[in-house]
Amino acid sequence: MIVMVPRMHILIADKFEQSGLDGLKAAGCEATYQPGLKDDALAEAVARLRPDVLVVRSTKVTEAILAAGALKLVVRAGAGYNTIDVAAASRRGIYVSNCPGKNSVAVAELAFALILALDRRIADNVVALRQAQWNKAEFSKARGLRGRTLGLIGVGRIGREMIPRAKGFGMPVVAWSRSLTPEAARELGVAQQASPIDVARASDIVSVHVAANAQTRGLIDANFFDAMRPGAYFINTSRAEVVDQVALSWAVRSNGVRAGLDVFANEPAGGAGDFADDIVKLPGVYGTHHIGASTDQAQEAIAAETVRIVRTFQETGKVPNVVNIAKATPATCALVVRHLDRPGVLASVLDLISAARINVQEMENVVFDGAQAAVAHINLETPPGSDLLDQIKAANPNVLELSLVRLG
C-alpha cells in the first residue's frame, strides 16, 4: 500500500503576489491567504489552521506565534529576518528561510532616488509648488553628482548594485565591508577603506547596506558622524538599528548633514498606522515609508523564490536559504562506518551509541553505485571507547569497517 503525503498547508500573513499564490497551488499546496494577520490574531490562526509553513513580510513572528501550532518552516518573503524570533524557532526545530538578493535592484534604485532627491531638493520643490509658490532662484542651487565620492557601508548584493549606478553618474566609489578583500575591491572597481569611519572621511555621500544583527547594531555612531564632511549626504535603506539615531539627529542639526531615510526606529508594525519620529521633522531629512523592496519587479521575484523554497521543502525536505542551521556543533569526532547496504545496519549502530549515552549531532549515509555498500559519517558529541567500537563491529556482520576521526 502506498501512503500519500498530505498536502502542505501554507499560511500567508502578509501581502503576496498572485503569481506566488498560483505557484503554490501548482505545487500542490493548500494556501490560506490572510494578509494583515499579526500578534494575537496571527497566533490564533496558527493554532486553528495548523499550517506547515508561515510566510510573512514585515509581520513580526514571536515565540508565542511559533508555539501556537505545528509549524515546520517560516519563510520571510524578503531579505532581512530580524522581525522573526529565530532563536525561538531554532529551539523548536522550525526552519527559518529568506529570499536574499531578490530585492537588491529595487533597494539600490530607491537609494539613488533619495540621493537625487536630496541633491535637487525634489520634495521641497513639490511642496512649494503645491503651496502656489515659485522659487526658481532658491531651488536652482544643487551640487550635482558627477565627481562626488559615494561611500558604501556594506558591499553585499545591494551594495554591489549601487556600484554600477554610481559609475553611471560619474561617481568614484569607496567601500568598507567585513567581507571585502583587496581582490574583490579591485574586481568591483572600488577603493577599499579600513573602517566605516574611513568611508565617512572620504565620502561626499554615504549609503548604508548592511544587515541588522549583533555585529552591526549601532555601527554608525557618533564617531562616524563626527568624521563625515560638513554638508555630506547620508542614506539609510537598510535598518534603523544600524544607526545611532541621536547621533544622526545631531549631525543633521549641527554638521549640515542631509539624510535620506527609508527606515526608522519607530515604524508601525503593519503597512499603515500612526507614525511619530522627530527625525523626520528636521530640515534636511527626506523620508520614505520603508518601501525599498516594494516594486512590482522585486515582489514578483520574491514570490517566485518563496514558491521555490516551499516546493523544495515539500519535495526533498531540504530548505533553500535556511538561516538557522548551526554552522558549528558540539561534535568532537566522526564515526565512519563502512557497511553493506542492508536493512538494520545503521539502526544497530545507533542503538549502541544511544545506550552509551553519546549524543549524535549530524549524520550522513553515502551509497555507492549499485546500492551494495555505503559509508555513514556519524558526528558524535563525545568519542566512543574501544569497547563500544568492538560492540558495534560485533553486533552486525554487515559492518565492514569502523574508524574514528577527530574533528576540529
C-alpha positions as CSV (number, residue, x, y, z in Angstrom):
1,M,0.0,0.0,0.0
2,I,1.3,3.5,-0.9
3,V,0.7,6.1,1.8
4,M,0.2,9.6,0.3
5,V,1.8,12.5,2.0
6,P,-0.8,15.1,2.9
7,R,-0.7,18.4,1.0
8,M,1.4,21.0,2.6
9,H,-0.6,23.8,4.2
10,I,0.8,27.4,3.8
11,L,-0.5,30.4,5.8
12,I,0.4,33.7,4.2
13,A,0.0,36.5,6.7
14,D,1.2,39.5,4.5
15,K,0.5,40.9,1.1
16,F,1.7,38.4,-1.5
17,E,1.7,38.4,-5.3
18,Q,-1.0,36.5,-7.2
19,S,1.8,34.8,-9.2
20,G,3.1,33.3,-5.9
21,L,-0.4,32.1,-4.9
22,D,-0.7,30.5,-8.3
23,G,2.7,28.9,-7.9
24,L,1.9,27.4,-4.6
25,K,-1.3,26.0,-5.9
26,A,0.6,24.5,-8.9
27,A,3.0,22.9,-6.4
28,G,0.1,21.1,-4.8
29,C,0.0,23.2,-1.7
30,E,-3.1,24.4,0.2
31,A,-2.6,28.1,0.7
32,T,-4.6,30.3,3.1
33,Y,-4.1,33.9,2.2
34,Q,-4.9,36.3,5.1
35,P,-2.8,39.4,4.7
36,G,-2.8,41.7,7.8
37,L,-2.8,39.0,10.4
38,K,-0.5,39.9,13.3
39,D,0.1,39.5,17.1
40,D,-2.7,37.6,18.8
41,A,-4.7,37.2,15.6
42,L,-1.8,35.5,13.9
43,A,-1.2,33.2,16.9
44,E,-4.8,32.2,16.9
45,A,-4.7,31.5,13.1
46,V,-1.6,29.3,13.5
47,A,-3.3,27.4,16.3
48,R,-6.6,27.0,14.5
49,L,-5.3,26.3,10.9
50,R,-2.2,24.2,11.9
51,P,-0.2,25.3,8.9
52,D,3.1,23.6,8.0
53,V,4.6,26.8,6.6
54,L,4.1,30.5,7.6
55,V,5.0,33.2,5.0
56,V,5.5,36.8,6.2
57,R,6.9,40.0,5.0
58,S,7.1,42.7,7.7
59,T,4.9,41.0,10.2
60,K,6.7,40.1,13.5
61,V,6.8,36.4,14.3
62,T,7.2,36.0,18.0
63,E,7.8,32.9,20.2
64,A,4.1,32.9,21.1
65,I,3.2,32.6,17.4
66,L,5.8,29.9,16.8
67,A,4.5,27.9,19.8
68,A,0.8,28.2,18.8
69,G,0.7,25.4,16.2
70,A,2.9,22.8,14.5
71,L,5.0,25.0,12.1
72,K,7.8,23.4,10.3
73,L,9.1,26.4,8.3
74,V,8.8,30.2,8.4
75,V,9.6,32.0,5.1
76,R,10.5,35.7,5.2
77,A,9.4,36.9,1.8
78,G,12.3,39.4,1.7
79,A,15.9,39.6,2.7
80,G,16.1,40.7,6.3
81,Y,14.7,38.4,9.0
82,N,15.1,40.4,12.2
83,T,11.4,40.5,12.7
84,I,11.4,36.7,13.3
85,D,12.4,35.2,16.6
86,V,15.0,33.0,15.1
87,A,16.3,31.7,18.4
88,A,12.9,30.6,19.4
89,A,12.4,28.9,16.1
90,S,15.7,27.1,16.5
91,R,14.7,25.8,19.9
92,R,11.5,24.3,18.4
93,G,13.2,22.8,15.4
94,I,11.4,25.2,13.0
95,Y,13.4,26.2,9.9
96,V,13.6,29.9,9.0
97,S,14.4,30.9,5.4
98,N,14.5,34.1,3.5
99,C,14.8,35.4,-0.1
100,P,18.1,37.2,-0.3
101,G,19.1,39.2,-3.3
102,K,15.6,39.3,-4.9
103,N,15.0,43.0,-3.9
104,S,18.6,44.2,-4.4
105,V,17.9,46.2,-7.6
106,A,14.8,47.8,-6.1
107,V,16.6,48.9,-2.9
108,A,19.5,50.3,-4.9
109,E,17.1,52.2,-7.1
110,L,15.5,53.8,-4.1
111,A,18.8,54.7,-2.5
112,F,19.8,56.6,-5.7
113,A,16.3,58.2,-5.8
114,L,17.0,59.5,-2.3
115,I,20.4,60.8,-3.3
116,L,19.0,62.7,-6.3
117,A,16.1,63.9,-4.2
118,L,18.4,65.4,-1.6
119,D,20.7,67.0,-4.2
120,R,17.9,68.6,-6.2
121,R,15.6,69.1,-3.2
122,I,12.8,67.4,-5.1
123,A,10.4,67.1,-2.1
124,D,10.8,70.8,-1.2
125,N,10.2,71.8,-4.9
126,V,6.9,69.8,-4.8
127,V,5.7,71.3,-1.5
128,A,6.4,74.9,-2.7
129,L,4.5,74.3,-6.0
130,R,1.5,72.8,-4.1
131,Q,1.5,75.9,-2.0
132,A,1.4,78.1,-5.2
133,Q,5.0,79.3,-4.7
134,W,7.5,79.7,-7.5
135,N,11.1,79.9,-6.3
136,K,13.5,79.0,-9.1
137,A,16.3,81.1,-7.6
138,E,16.3,79.0,-4.4
139,F,15.8,75.6,-5.9
140,S,18.4,76.1,-8.7
141,K,21.1,75.6,-6.0
142,A,22.4,72.0,-6.3
143,R,25.8,70.4,-6.1
144,G,25.4,67.8,-8.8
145,L,26.7,64.2,-8.5
146,R,29.4,63.9,-11.1
147,G,32.8,63.6,-9.5
148,R,31.3,63.3,-6.0
149,T,32.5,60.3,-4.0
150,L,30.0,57.7,-2.9
151,G,30.9,55.7,0.2
152,L,29.3,52.3,0.7
153,I,29.0,50.7,4.1
154,G,28.4,47.1,3.1
155,V,29.0,45.5,-0.3
156,G,26.6,42.6,-0.3
157,R,24.0,42.2,-3.0
158,I,22.5,45.6,-2.6
159,G,25.8,47.4,-2.1
160,R,27.1,45.8,-5.3
161,E,24.1,47.1,-7.2
162,M,25.0,50.6,-6.1
163,I,28.4,50.5,-7.8
164,P,27.4,50.4,-11.5
165,R,24.7,53.1,-10.8
166,A,27.3,55.3,-9.2
167,K,29.7,54.8,-12.1
168,G,26.8,55.7,-14.5
169,F,26.7,59.1,-12.7
170,G,30.4,59.5,-12.9
171,M,31.0,59.0,-9.2
172,P,34.1,57.3,-7.7
173,V,33.2,54.7,-5.1
174,V,34.9,53.9,-1.8
175,A,33.7,51.0,0.3
176,W,34.0,49.1,3.6
177,S,32.7,45.6,4.5
178,R,33.9,43.0,6.9
179,S,34.0,40.5,4.0
180,L,35.6,42.8,1.4
181,T,39.0,41.7,0.3
182,P,41.5,43.7,-1.8
183,E,41.0,41.3,-4.7
184,A,37.2,41.8,-4.6
185,A,37.6,45.6,-4.3
186,R,39.8,45.6,-7.4
187,E,37.3,43.5,-9.3
188,L,34.4,45.8,-8.3
189,G,36.4,48.9,-9.1
190,V,36.1,50.5,-5.7
191,A,38.7,51.9,-3.2
192,Q,38.7,49.7,-0.1
193,Q,38.6,51.5,3.2
194,A,39.9,50.1,6.5
195,S,36.8,51.1,8.6
196,P,33.4,52.8,8.4
197,I,34.9,56.0,9.7
198,D,37.4,56.0,6.9
199,V,34.5,55.8,4.5
200,A,32.8,58.7,6.3
201,R,36.0,60.8,5.9
202,A,36.4,60.0,2.2
203,S,32.9,60.5,1.0
204,D,30.5,63.2,-0.1
205,I,27.6,60.7,0.1
206,V,27.4,57.7,2.3
207,S,24.9,54.9,1.7
208,V,24.4,52.1,4.2
209,H,23.7,48.5,3.1
210,V,24.3,46.0,6.0
211,A,22.0,43.5,7.6
212,A,20.8,44.2,11.2
213,N,22.5,41.8,13.6
214,A,24.5,41.9,16.8
215,Q,27.6,43.0,14.9
216,T,26.0,45.9,13.1
217,R,23.7,47.3,15.8
218,G,24.8,50.9,16.4
219,L,27.6,50.5,13.8
220,I,27.0,54.1,12.5
221,D,27.6,56.0,15.7
222,A,28.7,59.5,16.9
223,N,32.3,58.9,15.8
224,F,31.1,58.1,12.3
225,F,29.1,61.3,12.0
226,D,31.9,63.3,13.5
227,A,34.1,62.1,10.6
228,M,31.6,63.0,7.9
229,R,32.2,66.1,5.8
230,P,30.0,69.1,6.6
231,G,27.0,69.1,4.3
232,A,27.5,65.5,3.2
233,Y,24.6,63.2,2.4
234,F,23.7,60.2,4.4
235,I,21.4,57.4,3.0
236,N,20.0,54.5,5.0
237,T,17.8,51.9,3.3
238,S,19.0,49.0,5.5
239,R,17.7,49.0,9.1
240,A,17.3,51.8,11.7
241,E,19.0,49.7,14.3
242,V,22.3,50.0,12.4
243,V,22.4,53.8,13.1
244,D,22.6,55.7,16.4
245,Q,19.5,57.9,15.9
246,V,20.6,60.5,18.4
247,A,24.0,60.9,16.7
248,L,22.3,61.2,13.3
249,S,19.9,63.9,14.6
250,W,23.0,65.8,15.9
251,A,24.8,65.5,12.6
252,V,21.7,66.9,10.7
253,R,21.3,69.8,13.2
254,S,24.9,70.7,13.8
255,N,27.0,69.5,10.9
256,G,24.7,70.2,8.0
257,V,24.4,66.5,7.1
258,R,21.4,65.8,4.8
259,A,19.7,62.5,5.3
260,G,17.6,60.3,3.1
261,L,15.9,57.5,5.2
262,D,13.7,54.6,4.3
263,V,13.9,53.0,7.7
264,F,13.0,54.4,11.2
265,A,13.3,53.4,14.8
266,N,9.6,53.7,15.5
267,E,7.9,52.2,12.4
268,P,4.3,50.9,12.8
269,A,4.1,47.1,12.8
270,G,1.8,46.9,9.8
271,G,1.5,48.5,6.4
272,A,-0.3,51.6,7.8
273,G,-0.7,53.4,11.1
274,D,0.2,56.4,13.2
275,F,3.9,57.4,12.9
276,A,5.8,59.6,15.3
277,D,9.6,60.1,14.9
278,D,11.0,63.5,15.4
279,I,13.9,62.9,13.0
280,V,11.5,63.4,10.0
281,K,10.7,66.9,11.2
282,L,14.3,68.1,10.8
283,P,15.1,70.3,7.8
284,G,17.3,68.3,5.5
285,V,15.8,64.9,6.2
286,Y,13.8,63.2,3.5
287,G,12.0,60.0,4.3
288,T,10.1,57.2,2.6
289,H,7.9,54.6,4.1
290,H,10.2,51.5,4.2
291,I,9.4,50.9,0.6
292,G,12.9,49.8,-0.6
293,A,11.8,46.4,-1.8
294,S,8.4,47.5,-2.9
295,T,8.5,47.4,-6.7
296,D,6.4,45.1,-8.9
297,Q,9.6,43.5,-10.2
298,A,11.0,42.8,-6.8
299,Q,7.8,41.4,-5.4
300,E,7.4,39.1,-8.3
301,A,10.9,37.8,-7.9
302,I,10.4,37.3,-4.1
303,A,7.1,35.5,-4.7
304,A,8.9,33.1,-7.2
305,E,11.7,32.5,-4.7
306,T,9.2,31.8,-1.9
307,V,7.4,29.2,-4.1
308,R,10.8,27.6,-4.9
309,I,11.6,27.3,-1.2
310,V,8.3,25.8,-0.3
311,R,8.4,23.4,-3.3
312,T,11.9,22.2,-2.5
313,F,11.0,21.7,1.1
314,Q,7.9,19.7,0.2
315,E,9.7,17.5,-2.4
316,T,13.0,16.9,-0.7
317,G,12.7,18.0,3.0
318,K,15.6,20.5,2.4
319,V,15.2,24.2,2.9
320,P,16.9,26.7,0.5
321,N,18.4,29.8,2.1
322,V,17.9,28.4,5.6
323,V,19.3,30.9,8.2
324,N,19.2,28.9,11.5
325,I,21.2,25.7,10.8
326,A,24.2,25.5,13.2
327,K,27.5,26.4,11.5
328,A,29.3,24.5,14.3
329,T,28.0,21.9,16.7
330,P,29.4,20.3,19.9
331,A,30.6,17.3,17.8
332,T,34.1,16.3,18.7
333,C,34.6,13.3,16.4
334,A,33.1,11.4,13.5
335,L,32.4,7.7,13.5
336,V,32.9,6.4,9.9
337,V,31.0,3.2,9.3
338,R,31.7,1.3,6.0
339,H,28.9,-1.2,5.6
340,L,26.9,-3.3,3.3
341,D,23.7,-1.6,2.3
342,R,21.3,-3.8,4.2
343,P,18.3,-3.1,6.5
344,G,19.0,-2.5,10.1
345,V,22.8,-1.8,9.9
346,L,22.6,1.8,11.0
347,A,19.8,1.0,13.5
348,S,22.1,-1.4,15.3
349,V,24.9,1.2,15.3
350,L,22.7,4.0,16.6
351,D,21.1,1.7,19.3
352,L,24.5,1.0,20.8
353,I,25.6,4.7,20.6
354,S,22.3,5.6,22.3
355,A,22.8,3.0,25.0
356,A,26.2,4.5,25.7
357,R,24.5,7.9,26.2
358,I,26.5,9.5,23.4
359,N,24.7,12.3,21.5
360,V,24.6,12.3,17.7
361,Q,25.0,15.7,16.2
362,E,24.9,15.1,12.4
363,M,24.7,12.1,10.3
364,E,25.1,11.3,6.6
365,N,25.0,8.0,4.7
366,V,26.5,7.8,1.2
367,V,25.6,4.8,-1.0
368,F,28.0,3.6,-3.7
369,D,26.9,2.7,-7.3
370,G,24.9,-0.5,-7.4
371,A,23.5,0.1,-3.8
372,Q,25.6,-2.8,-2.4
373,A,27.7,-0.8,0.0
374,A,27.7,2.5,1.8
375,V,29.6,4.7,4.2
376,A,28.0,6.5,7.1
377,H,29.5,9.5,8.8
378,I,28.1,10.0,12.3
379,N,29.3,13.1,14.2
380,L,29.3,12.5,17.9
381,E,29.4,14.8,20.9
382,T,31.8,12.6,22.8
383,P,34.2,9.9,21.5
384,P,33.2,6.2,21.9
385,G,35.6,3.9,23.8
386,S,37.3,1.0,22.2
387,D,34.9,-1.4,23.9
388,L,31.9,0.3,22.3
389,L,33.6,0.2,18.9
390,D,34.1,-3.6,19.3
391,Q,30.4,-4.0,20.3
392,I,29.3,-2.1,17.2
393,K,31.5,-4.2,14.9
394,A,30.4,-7.5,16.5
395,A,26.7,-6.6,16.6
396,N,26.1,-6.7,12.9
397,P,28.0,-8.8,10.3
398,N,27.2,-6.2,7.6
399,V,29.5,-3.6,9.3
400,L,32.7,-3.9,7.3
401,E,35.0,-1.3,9.0
402,L,34.9,1.4,11.6
403,S,37.2,4.4,12.0
404,L,37.1,7.4,14.3
405,V,38.1,10.8,13.0
406,R,38.8,13.7,15.4
407,L,37.0,17.0,14.4
408,G,38.4,20.4,14.9
